[in-house]
Amino acid sequence: MGIFVLLPLVLPLTAWPVARLAEQRLHPHTATTLLTWVSTVMALCSTVCLALLMVVGTAQLPGNPLPDGWSDPEVRESVPRHEVAGKAAIPALLAVLAACGRALLRHCRVRRRAHAALWGLPDTQVAVLPDDRPYAYALPGGPRDRIVVSAGMLGCLASRERRALFAHERAHLTAQHHRHLLLVQLAACANPFLRPLRTAVAYTAERWADEEAAQAVGSRKAVARAIGTAALVSRPVTAPTLAALAAPGPLPRRVAALLAPAPHARSWPSVFTTAGLALWTAAGGAALSAMFSADSALTLLLLLRAATPL
């Protein structure tokens, strides 16, 4: 097992340039899906790595409930610098679990409050709240997925811009972007090196919805105007896992992309292009991380089984 058990902790660093290239060169649909899967796989692998190290570290603590054979020299030698790495993995894994738990609780709390705010309104796909503050977001779950928009936001938009807003939020619900955003949020909690991928997915998910809205409305300029107007008057959404038209991020880049020609919809670009190289690099990094984690887990499992008395 050796040093390879530590690689899943640092392999997410290889995804940083990939995230940047995916934002610029891949279709938003492809980029969102790719980066979500890469961040999820790498986060799971790094968590498995911490769990393996924690087993070795916990077995060295006096009074631990683990079998005595789990602290045999053969088990300890399977992890480099086990006396430091094993014990350091214990608070690290606890911190990961606490951060992921907080993120999940916040996500559930925000969604519950958002659904409670719609009580008494007609059960339609679009829920208009009598609020002068301008905001709009896609709210999944409950009896049905709904688009929540305030009267203040509708009053700031022209007729075609309203259509663009509804098409944008409908695209978020259809593609279930909240799941992508939640997965990368949890991945960033599990491994801080994955935070750039979380930022990239938040941007590409909005770009994906922008392109879908442009096709539905039939005017890329109308969607760009809607985004610009909403950004000037609206406030941020209440949680990073709820998608909105004017979500925080590089709004000028979104507007510039809409004023440019539509991106090519090809899912897998050629490996001989920059975008294709970025895609295969990300896939290779995730595969290596998963391979090292699986190999380390199997090796340690066999060692612990051999060291455990019948």
Buried (B, 14 or more C-beta within 10 A) or exposed (E): BEEBBBBBBEBBEBBBEBBEBBBEBBBBBBBBBBBBBBBBBBBBBBBBBBBBBBBBBBBBEEEEEBEEBBBBEEBBEBBEEBEEBBBBBBEBBEEBBEBBEEBBEBBEEBBEEBBEBBEEBEEEEBBBBEBEEBBBBBBBEEEEBBBBBBBBBBEBBEEBBBBBBBBBBBBBBEBBBBEBBBBBBBBBBBBEBBBBBBBBBBBBBBBBBBBBBBBBBEBBBBBBBBBBBBBEBBEEBBBBBBBBBBBBBBBEBBBEBBEEEEBEEEEEBEEEEEBBBBBBBBBEBBEBBBBBBEEBBEBBEEBBEEBEEE
